[in-house]
């Protein structure tokens, strides 16, 4: 579990996060949502240590990131997996080489053990047979799955995903969402996803943090979001006709069928 308490971050004279409190639960898909410029990316970067807030606490199972020494931060980062928006694969490495990279850098495994672990992760994301291909030889959705395999290769306790569905078609986005959800529950990971994708919110949002103008305005899950009275959240989620129709359906029927692959 990751707990954020009274987090404040400014750039020059502009405050971007105003005393944000949030809890990201283990074994759940925790989503951070909000408009561009709302502060959600700053919150994500603060959580992974890329930015240092002026005030507050970031507790990784009780360990305050902001009070850690350099060697303690290095140890914590070994427990963290990252899925970047653009996948960030090495073009000159095969699928297998990309997944093995963090194992080579940060584990004590020998080469055979690294390969065995990497192949396990490749199989877990349903890419067996593609391990010798290069990123340019596979689709965007497959590249994202390679990035997920790499992110879980060190068996992380915490998994951070920045816009995992960026650039993907709706069908592939659903597959990525469901894969992230399955991995979260299977390995009991604290998964934090920064997203604009309302399909993700409505499909896998077990714990949703809505950031608006630097404030945490709302917390709930994918069922509660339909009936919120928060005007800013309503304007954000139900901005399109599609989601207006979804909301009307829920108001009439009380629920919506769970999405299936």
N, C-alpha and C positions, 0 to 999 in steps of 0.2 A: 504494500500500500504506500502511496505517496500522498503526503499532506502538505498543503500550501497554506501558510498563515500570514495574513496582513502583508502580502507582497506588493512592494511599491518600486516602480522603475521609471526613471526619467531620462530624457536626452536633452541636454542643455537646460532650457527653462520649461520644457514641455513634459508633463507627467503622462506616461503612456499606460501604466498600471496603477490603479488607485486602491491600495489595501486589499488585494484580492485574496479570498479564502476559497479553497477547493480541496476535495478529496478524490483521489483516483484509486479505485478499489482493485485488489488482486483478484484475478480470475474473471474480470469483466472487461468489456470493451468500453473505454472511457473516451468520449468524444468532446473536443473543444470546437465550438462553432462561433461564428460571428462574421460581420461584414469585413471587407478589406479595410485595414486601418483601425480595427476595433481593439487590437492589442493581443489577439490570440497567438500570433507568431512570436511576439516578444515573450509571452508566457511560456510557450514551448521552448524557446531558446534559453530561457532562464532555467527551466527544469533540467535541461541537459548540460548546463554549465557554460553555454556559449556567451551568455550575458550575465552580469552580476547586478542584482537589484540593490537599491540603497537600503531598503528595510525589508524585514520579514524573515520567514523560515521556509525551507524546502526540505521536508523530512522523508527520507527513503527508509521506510520501516524503522522510524525513530532516529535515524542518523541525519543530522542537519548538514546538507551540502554546503551551505554558506559558512559553516564553521570548520570545515575539513581542511587538513593540510594537503599539500600537493600529492604526497604518496597515498593518502587516503582517497583522494579524488581519482587517482590512477586506478586504485583497486575497485572503486565503485564503477568506473567506466567499463570494467571487465564484465560487470553484471548487466550492462545495458546493450540492447540491440537497436540499431537505427535503420529505418526505411526512408530513404530520401525521395523527394518529389520526382526527380528525374531518374530514379533508380541508381545513378552514379556507378555504373558498372565499368570495369576496365576493358576497353575495346580490344586490347592486345592479349587478353586472357580468355580462355574458354569458360563455359559455364562452370565446370569443375574448378578451374583456377580461381574464378571469382569467389566461389563459395569457400574455398580453402584459404583464401587470403587472411581473414581474421584469425584463423586457427594457426597459421604460420607465424603471424605477428604476436599473438597474445596467449597462446596455449603452450603447454609443455609436452604436447603429443609429438610422437615421432611421425615420419612421413606417412607410413602405412595407416596409423591411427587417424591422422588428419584426413586422408582420403576416405577412410571408412565412415567417419563422421559426416564429411561433406556429401558422400553418396546417400547416406541416410536422410539428410536434409533435402537433397534433390528429389529423392523418392517421395518424401513427405509433401512436397509441393507439386507432385505429379509431373515431374520432368525427366523421368528415366528415359534414356535414349537420346537426350539432348545435351548430355554432359560434355561432349567433345565439340559442340558447336560454339561459335563466337556470337557475341551480342548482335552483330549486324546480320546474322543469319536466322534470328528468331524474331517473333512478333513483339510488340510493345507489352502485351499482356504476359507473355512468357518472360520477358526481361524483368517485369515486376515480380514475378514468382521467383526468379533467380535472386533478386534483391531480398525477398522475404527469406529464402533459404539461407542466404549469407547472414541476414540479421539474426537468425535463430541458431546459427552454427555453434556459438559459444554457450548455448543453453541459457539465455539471459533471464533474469528475474523481471526485468523491465524492458518493454518494447515501445519505442517512439516512432510514429509514422506521420510524415509530413505530406499531406495531400496524396494519399496512396493511389487515388483513382485519376489523378491529373493526366489528361491526354488519352484516356481509355474510353472505348465505346461503352454504352450502358450495360450490355450483357457481360462484357469482361469485367466491368466494375463490380457487378454483383458477385462474380466468381472470386474476385480479390477480397471483397468484404467478407464473404463466407469463409474463405481460407483464413483470414486474420481472426475471425471469430472462433473458428474451430481450434486454431493453434492456441489462442488465449485460454480457452477452457481446458483443452487437453493437457497443457503444460502449466496451468495455473499462473499465468504471467499477468503482470500489471501492464496493460496495453493502453497507451494514450495516443489518440488519433486526432490530428489537426485537419479539419475538412470543411469544404464548401458544399460537398455533395449531399443534398437532401435525401437522396436514395439511401445513402449510408446511414444517415440519421434515423430514418424511418425503418431501416432494415436491421441494423445491429447496435443501435444506440441504447446500451444498457444503463449508462450513466453519462448524461449530457450536461456540459458546462457551457452556458451562453455568456459570451463576453460582449459587452456593448460600451463603446467609448471608454474603455479601460476599466470598467466595473464588471464584477460578476453579477449579472442581473437575474439569472434563473438557473436552477438545477433540477433535473428530472430525468425520466426515461422516455423511450420512444412512444409509449402509450399515453403518458401524461402530456406530451407536447401538443397533442391534438386539441386539448381543452384548456390550454393556458390562457390566462387573462392578461399576460404581459404584452403590451401593445408593440414594443420594439421587436420582441420575438415573433409575434404574429406577422408583422410586416416582413421579417426576414424569411421565415419558413414558408409562409403562404403567399409569397410574392407572385407566383405563377398560377395560371388557371388550373394546371394539373393538381397542385396541392390545395387549391380552394375546393376542387371537386372531391379530393380525398377527405378533407375536413368535413364537408357536407355529408359524405357517406358515413363517416364515423359518428357524426351527430345523429344520423338516422338509425344506424344499426348498432352503435355502441362499441364497435371494434372493427378491425380489418384483419383479414386472413394473413397469417405469417408467410412471408416470402419464401418460396421454395426454388431450388435450382432446377 
